[in-house]
Amino acid sequence: MAPDIPAAPRSEKLFERAKSSLVGGVDSPVRAFASVGGTPHFIVRGKGARMTDADRRSYLDYCGSWGALLLGHAHPDVVRAVREAAGRGTSFGAATEAEVVLAERVKQLVPSLDLVRFVNSGTEATMSAVRVARGFTDRDRILLFEGGYHGHADQFLVRAGSGVAAVGLPLSAGVPEGKLEDTLVATYNDLEGVRELFRLHGETIAAVIVEPVAGNMGVVPPEPGFLEGLRKVTQDYGSLLVFDEVITGFRVGPGGAQGRYDVRPDLTCLGKVLGHGLPVAAYGGRREIMERVAPLGPVYQAGTLAGNPLAMAAGNAALRHVRPALYAALEKNAAALEAGLTDAAVDAGVNLRVQRVGSMVGLFFLDVPVRNYDDARAMDKAAYGRFFWGMMRRGVYLPPAPFETAFVSAAHTRADIDRTVDAAAKALMEARGGP
């Protein structure tokens, strides 16, 4: 049963126009809606938990700029801070006090960070962290997990999740085979498999990089002992443990996943919530490791717009709201959404597995728990497409692709959650092909 896709004349016109100037009409592949069908809806504004498209349709938004908008769209404090910063100058290419303030705030929230370096994107953060790990250990190999996504640097695009999986690419073209020789791939939540790779290659592995909560194959929590096991095996072999907390940082708790699970990595990558919608990310870790980065050490990394004053202002404004009460409210609403969606699926007779960590919610159209990428790939992706459009018709915007994460923001109210569950009950009937 094909999804009933509503017409969106203005978005359709904009998309046709965009395709003549932008690659595929978009600036990031998953925005093209290729895996759910139809035309991408062009967004013109957002406020709180809602956003409005070019055809003047309003949606409860559970994409939230792919997890960046912890406080919701156009939060007054963030908007005010960015406006004031812009009035003083948009970029200097020189040091500013706002960088120092944000670095101090990040260090206070994430105790594993002794030194921090701000960059402009999650990809910059992860590729820089891996370069530092190689420079610190004097080793070349990295170990990552199938279905994880750490940005689009060459060494990360081996059996990746997220948009790579959604468009069905086993590997990006343009990645030389030599770039992959030093990348080892393990199965998420399979600690024995990781140990076996270390038994074979341990003396050559610079680092293990992992999403501590997988968020790019849907939401897959770490099983008890998995993160602790990664910590031990890397220490045993003199390798570094890198947590990619671009999604989970300040999202699943004030200290990210490492605070939630009480496992301290050597290096951490942050993004998304860090800039609350502005392009900023960071990497950091133990002092003796980060002191290998220029200008203190021989590992070179630089960026003209790193520490941009607008991004620093947004980050400082957003992180002032990071306190326990915020996460208690997020947990309560996200738990209500999880329970409501699960009950609605049972009532509709649809196999839907809802997996959640904090305000991260993953939807899998299958009937078994998902603990790794192979499990996630078994889901009914066509059912997700039908469900996506069923929700769109009812004013709810979910990530426009399977293998992605839905996010509850602080702007969502309990009434919003109830409206979402009611919409899902009807959309799930359609997803299964029912009346």
Beta strands, then each sheet from edge to edge (+ up, - down):
strand 1: 43-47
strand 2: 50-53
strand 3: 58-61
strand 4: 115-119
strand 5: 141-145
strand 6: 183-186
strand 7: 205-210
strand 8: 240-245
strand 9: 267-270
strand 10: 281-285
strand 11: 353-357
strand 12: 360-364
strand 13: 396-397
strand 14: 406-407
sheet 1: 1+ 2- 3+ 13+
sheet 2: 4+ 10- 9+ 8+ 7+ 5+ 6+
sheet 3: 11+ 12- 14+
end
